Amino acid sequence: QVQLVESGGASVQPGGSLRLSCAASGIIFSRNNMGWYRQAPGKERELVAAMAPFGSTNYVDSVKGRFTISRDNAKSTVYLQMNSLKPEDTAVYYCNGRDVAAGRTYWGQGTQVSVSS
């Protein structure tokens, strides 16, 4: 059974930091492109950051320099370090796994991040 379980979401003040974690099971983690998406109320889900199996990364422009994605293949876990958080970062954050070779995509259940004063 495939599971992507996110954790780390919380309510923080602007300028604060959070680290999201996503623990995967039931997939060949090291073969997956792993990413974080977010969806704010009334908006479409957007890719925030992604990391390929061998380490290349990409970020949406609005988080460059503030967010860092990383992965630990031994623990089948992907992280999103979020610094200098802004109110516009408020959203539900979803972990995503994409196994290109198998043609499969996996999603976590989401974790809420709220940034407000």
Backbone torsions as a table, in degrees:
resi	resn	phi	psi	omega
1	GLN	NA	129.6	-179.3
2	VAL	-83.3	132.4	174.9
3	GLN	-140.1	133.0	168.6
4	LEU	-120.1	116.0	-174.1
5	VAL	-117.0	112.7	179.2
6	GLU	-87.3	154.2	173.5
7	SER	-154.0	163.8	175.1
8	GLY	107.3	-8.7	178.4
9	GLY	-67.5	148.5	-178.0
10	ALA	-166.7	178.4	172.8
11	SER	-101.5	128.1	-178.9
12	VAL	-137.2	164.2	176.6
13	GLN	-86.3	157.0	175.5
14	PRO	-53.7	139.3	-176.6
15	GLY	90.8	-11.0	-178.7
16	GLY	-78.6	179.5	-178.2
17	SER	-130.8	151.9	173.0
18	LEU	-144.7	153.9	170.6
19	ARG	-124.3	119.7	175.6
20	LEU	-91.9	145.5	176.0
21	SER	-126.1	149.5	176.3
22	CYS	-137.8	111.7	179.1
23	ALA	-96.7	125.5	-176.9
24	ALA	-106.9	146.3	173.3
25	SER	-145.6	153.3	178.5
26	GLY	81.7	6.2	177.1
27	ILE	-129.0	162.5	173.3
28	ILE	-85.5	87.1	-168.6
29	PHE	-55.6	-43.4	-173.9
30	SER	-66.2	-13.6	-179.3
31	ARG	-96.0	-9.2	-174.4
32	ASN	-93.0	139.1	161.3
33	ASN	-72.5	128.0	-178.8
34	MET	-112.6	141.1	-177.9
35	GLY	-148.7	167.9	174.3
36	TRP	-121.6	128.4	173.9
37	TYR	-114.2	163.5	173.6
38	ARG	-142.7	153.7	177.7
39	GLN	-138.9	117.7	177.0
40	ALA	-92.6	157.3	-179.7
41	PRO	-55.0	128.6	177.5
42	GLY	77.9	5.1	-179.0
43	LYS	-120.9	162.0	177.4
44	GLU	-77.6	155.3	175.7
45	ARG	-68.1	136.1	-179.4
46	GLU	-129.2	149.2	175.2
47	LEU	-73.8	128.3	178.2
48	VAL	-96.1	-49.9	-177.1
49	ALA	-157.6	149.6	178.8
50	ALA	-144.9	153.0	-179.5
51	MET	-139.8	126.3	-180.0
52	ALA	-76.4	165.4	-179.0
53	PRO	-55.8	-33.2	-176.9
54	PHE	-100.0	11.0	166.1
55	GLY	110.8	-11.2	179.2
56	SER	-68.2	145.3	-175.0
57	THR	-128.5	158.2	168.3
58	ASN	-146.6	152.2	-175.0
59	TYR	-135.5	149.8	169.6
60	VAL	-69.0	146.0	-173.5
61	ASP	-55.6	-35.4	-173.4
62	SER	-68.1	-14.0	-179.3
63	VAL	-115.3	-2.2	-179.2
64	LYS	-59.4	133.3	-178.9
65	GLY	86.7	-10.8	-179.5
66	ARG	-116.5	-35.1	-177.3
67	PHE	-109.8	147.4	176.7
68	THR	-136.2	125.3	175.2
69	ILE	-96.3	142.6	176.6
70	SER	-148.2	165.2	-179.5
71	ARG	-143.5	149.9	175.1
72	ASP	-123.5	99.7	-175.5
73	ASN	-65.1	-30.0	179.8
74	ALA	-66.8	-29.3	179.9
75	LYS	-102.3	0.2	-177.7
76	SER	52.2	45.7	-175.8
77	THR	-133.0	139.8	174.6
78	VAL	-119.1	145.0	-175.9
79	TYR	-123.4	156.5	170.9
80	LEU	-135.1	108.0	175.1
81	GLN	-87.3	121.8	-176.7
82	MET	-118.2	116.9	178.9
83	ASN	-115.8	164.4	178.0
84	SER	48.4	49.4	-176.0
85	LEU	-64.6	144.7	-178.7
86	LYS	-120.4	158.2	177.5
87	PRO	-56.1	-32.8	180.0
88	GLU	-71.6	-5.7	173.5
89	ASP	-83.6	-6.2	179.3
90	THR	-62.2	124.9	-177.1
91	ALA	-178.7	170.3	166.0
92	VAL	-88.1	127.7	-178.4
93	TYR	-102.7	130.1	-176.5
94	TYR	-117.0	136.1	173.3
95	CYS	-85.0	141.6	-177.7
96	ASN	-134.5	137.2	173.8
97	GLY	-123.2	136.9	-178.9
98	ARG	-131.7	112.5	178.2
99	ASP	-97.5	95.3	-174.6
100	VAL	-62.9	-40.6	-177.3
101	ALA	-62.6	-37.9	-178.6
102	ALA	-91.7	-8.6	-179.0
103	GLY	68.0	34.8	-177.3
104	ARG	-124.8	148.4	177.3
105	THR	-127.9	139.7	-177.5
106	TYR	-126.5	148.7	-179.6
107	TRP	-131.5	145.6	169.2
108	GLY	-86.3	-179.1	-175.4
109	GLN	-87.5	-13.1	177.5
110	GLY	98.5	151.2	176.2
111	THR	-139.7	135.9	-173.3
112	GLN	-83.5	130.8	171.6
113	VAL	-119.1	123.8	180.0
114	SER	-125.0	128.1	-178.7
115	VAL	-121.7	112.5	179.7
116	SER	-159.2	158.3	178.8
117	SER	-97.4	NA	NA
